[in-house]
Amino acid sequence: MDALQDAAICTCADYGGLDSIPAMAEAVLHTAPERFSIAGHSMGGRVALEVYRVAPHRVERIALLNTGYLPLAAGVAGEEETRKRGELVALAQSQGMRAMVAQWLPPMIDSRRINDAQLVNSIIEMMSRKTPGIFAAEVRALLARPDATAVLEQIQCPALLLTGREDGWSGPAQHSAMAAKIAGSQLVVVPDCGHMSTMERPAEVAAALRAWIYTC
């Protein structure tokens, strides 16, 4: 955000204890200007898509970073995701956010940076500023996430799709599929980068967002 302040007035949404993607989108629309550009990372990308679904006339540009668009999978895959997310919530509630993040984090960044203490500690510190209750609410929101396939096909404003080449959770193939559904969209794949792109490769992400901001 600091790198973009000369190009745009940047604000960061705070969803508090909201536990649904639609409720989070309504919170954004309640506080945002009448016309605005929206960028969302991971769960925030799903919120951005819901914002566009509800109020496309208010969105000048949309950027979707390290995110997805499909609902919880049916059958075994969905049950497994629910189980794993539930285990993380239980760990946060029983041992605290730091213990949860320590278990959650390794697959979320480029494996070659797992010993990068500055990066790892910065992510742990960021996530530990929130409570287990907020984390549980976000998990409930993600497990009940809406199917945004139709939204992608309706987007008509300048759209950026960005992910890390080493993102094993929401990687290049998924973002390529999303970009194919949005006419005129731009796909950026950041090398040597996992899921936490804004913290792993802030300069590269800021450059992509700057180009997106200046798109006519």
C-alpha positions in Angstrom: 0.0 0.0 0.0 2.8 2.4 0.8 4.2 1.9 -2.7 0.9 2.8 -4.3 0.1 5.9 -2.3 1.2 8.3 -5.0 -1.0 6.6 -7.5 -4.2 6.0 -5.5 -5.8 6.6 -2.1 -5.5 3.2 -0.6 -7.6 1.8 2.3 -7.6 -1.7 3.7 -11.0 -3.3 4.6 -11.6 -4.6 8.1 -14.3 -7.3 8.3 -14.2 -7.6 12.1 -16.1 -10.7 13.1 -18.2 -11.0 10.0 -18.6 -14.7 8.9 -19.9 -14.6 5.4 -18.6 -13.4 2.1 -21.8 -11.5 1.3 -21.7 -9.7 4.6 -18.0 -8.7 4.0 -18.9 -7.4 0.6 -21.7 -5.3 2.1 -19.3 -3.8 4.6 -16.9 -2.8 1.8 -19.8 -1.2 -0.2 -20.9 0.7 2.9 -17.6 2.4 3.5 -16.2 2.7 -0.1 -16.6 5.8 -2.3 -19.3 5.8 -4.9 -16.8 4.7 -7.5 -13.6 2.8 -6.6 -11.1 0.1 -7.7 -10.9 -3.0 -5.6 -8.1 -5.5 -5.1 -8.5 -8.6 -3.0 -6.0 -11.2 -1.9 -7.0 -14.8 -1.2 -10.3 -14.6 0.7 -10.4 -10.9 -0.2 -10.5 -11.8 -3.8 -13.7 -13.7 -3.2 -15.1 -10.6 -1.4 -14.1 -8.5 -4.4 -16.0 -10.8 -6.7 -19.1 -10.5 -4.5 -18.7 -6.7 -4.4 -18.8 -6.8 -8.2 -21.8 -9.1 -8.3 -23.8 -6.8 -6.0 -22.7 -3.4 -7.4 -20.8 -3.7 -10.7 -21.7 0.0 -11.5 -19.5 1.1 -8.6 -16.4 -0.8 -9.5 -13.9 0.9 -11.8 -11.3 -1.9 -11.8 -10.9 -5.2 -10.1 -7.7 -7.1 -9.1 -7.9 -10.7 -7.9 -4.7 -12.0 -6.2 -4.0 -15.6 -5.2 -7.6 -16.4 -5.0 -10.4 -18.6 -6.4 -14.0 -18.6 -7.6 -15.5 -22.0 -7.0 -17.6 -23.0 -4.0 -16.6 -25.7 -1.5 -16.3 -29.0 -3.4 -18.8 -31.7 -3.0 -18.0 -35.1 -1.5 -14.6 -36.2 -0.1 -12.7 -33.1 -1.3 -15.1 -30.7 0.5 -15.1 -32.9 3.6 -11.3 -32.9 3.7 -11.1 -29.1 3.3 -13.7 -28.7 6.1 -11.7 -31.0 8.4 -8.4 -29.3 7.8 -9.8 -25.8 8.3 -11.6 -27.0 11.5 -8.3 -28.4 12.9 -6.6 -25.0 12.4 -9.5 -23.3 14.1 -9.3 -25.7 17.0 -5.5 -25.2 17.3 -5.9 -21.4 17.3 -8.5 -21.7 20.0 -6.5 -24.1 22.2 -2.9 -22.8 21.7 -3.3 -19.3 20.2 -2.8 -17.7 16.8 0.9 -18.1 16.7 0.7 -21.9 17.0 -1.9 -22.0 14.3 0.1 -19.8 11.9 3.2 -21.9 12.5 1.4 -25.0 11.2 -0.6 -23.2 8.5 2.3 -21.2 7.0 4.9 -23.5 5.4 2.8 -24.6 2.4 1.6 -21.0 1.8 5.0 -19.6 0.8 7.7 -20.5 -1.7 9.4 -23.5 0.0 12.8 -22.0 -0.7 12.0 -19.2 1.8 10.8 -21.3 4.7 14.0 -20.3 6.5 13.7 -16.6 5.7 13.1 -15.4 9.2 12.2 -11.9 8.3 9.4 -13.0 5.9 8.1 -15.8 8.2 8.1 -13.6 11.3 6.4 -10.7 9.4 3.5 -13.1 8.4 3.3 -14.5 11.9 3.1 -11.1 13.4 0.5 -9.9 10.9 -1.8 -12.8 11.5 -1.3 -12.9 15.3 -2.8 -9.4 15.5 -6.2 -11.0 14.9 -8.0 -13.3 17.4 -9.1 -17.0 17.2 -12.7 -15.8 17.1 -12.0 -13.7 14.0 -10.1 -16.6 12.4 -13.1 -18.9 13.1 -15.5 -16.4 11.5 -13.3 -16.2 8.3 -13.2 -20.0 8.1 -17.0 -20.1 8.3 -17.1 -17.6 5.5 -14.7 -19.6 3.3 -16.5 -22.9 3.8 -19.8 -21.2 2.8 -18.2 -19.3 -0.1 -20.5 -18.6 -3.1 -19.8 -19.9 -6.6 -18.5 -16.8 -8.5 -18.3 -18.4 -12.0 -21.1 -16.3 -13.4 -19.5 -13.1 -11.9 -16.2 -13.6 -13.7 -18.1 -13.8 -17.0 -19.9 -10.5 -16.3 -16.8 -8.4 -15.5 -16.4 -5.6 -18.0 -13.9 -3.3 -16.2 -10.1 -3.6 -16.3 -9.2 -6.8 -14.5 -5.9 -8.1 -13.2 -5.3 -11.7 -12.2 -2.1 -12.3 -10.2 -0.6 -15.3 -8.5 2.7 -16.8 -7.5 4.3 -19.4 -9.7 4.8 -21.6 -6.6 1.4 -21.0 -5.1 0.2 -24.5 -4.4 -3.2 -23.4 -3.1 -4.4 -21.0 -5.9 -1.8 -21.2 -8.6 -1.3 -20.2 -12.2 -3.6 -22.8 -13.7 -6.5 -21.6 -11.6 -5.8 -18.0 -12.4 -5.4 -18.8 -16.1 -8.9 -20.3 -16.0 -10.3 -17.2 -14.3 -8.6 -14.9 -16.8 -10.1 -16.9 -19.7 -13.6 -16.1 -18.3 -12.9 -12.3 -18.1 -12.7 -10.5 -21.4 -9.6 -8.4 -21.8 -8.2 -9.3 -18.4 -4.4 -9.4 -17.7 -2.7 -12.4 -16.1 0.5 -11.9 -14.1 2.4 -14.9 -12.6 5.1 -13.8 -10.2 8.2 -16.1 -10.2 9.7 -17.4 -6.9 6.5 -16.6 -5.1 3.9 -18.7 -3.2 0.4 -17.8 -1.9 1.4 -14.8 0.2 2.5 -12.7 -2.8 2.0 -9.3 -1.3 4.5 -10.1 1.5 6.8 -12.5 -0.5 7.2 -10.2 -3.5 5.9 -6.8 -2.6 7.8 -4.9 -5.3 6.5 -7.1 -8.1 3.0 -7.1 -6.8 3.0 -3.3 -6.4 4.3 -2.9 -10.0 1.5 -5.0 -11.3 -1.1 -3.1 -9.3 0.4 0.2 -10.5 0.0 -0.8 -14.1 -3.5 -1.9 -13.3 -4.3 1.4 -11.6 -3.2 3.3 -14.7 -5.2 1.2 -17.1 -7.7 3.4 -18.8 
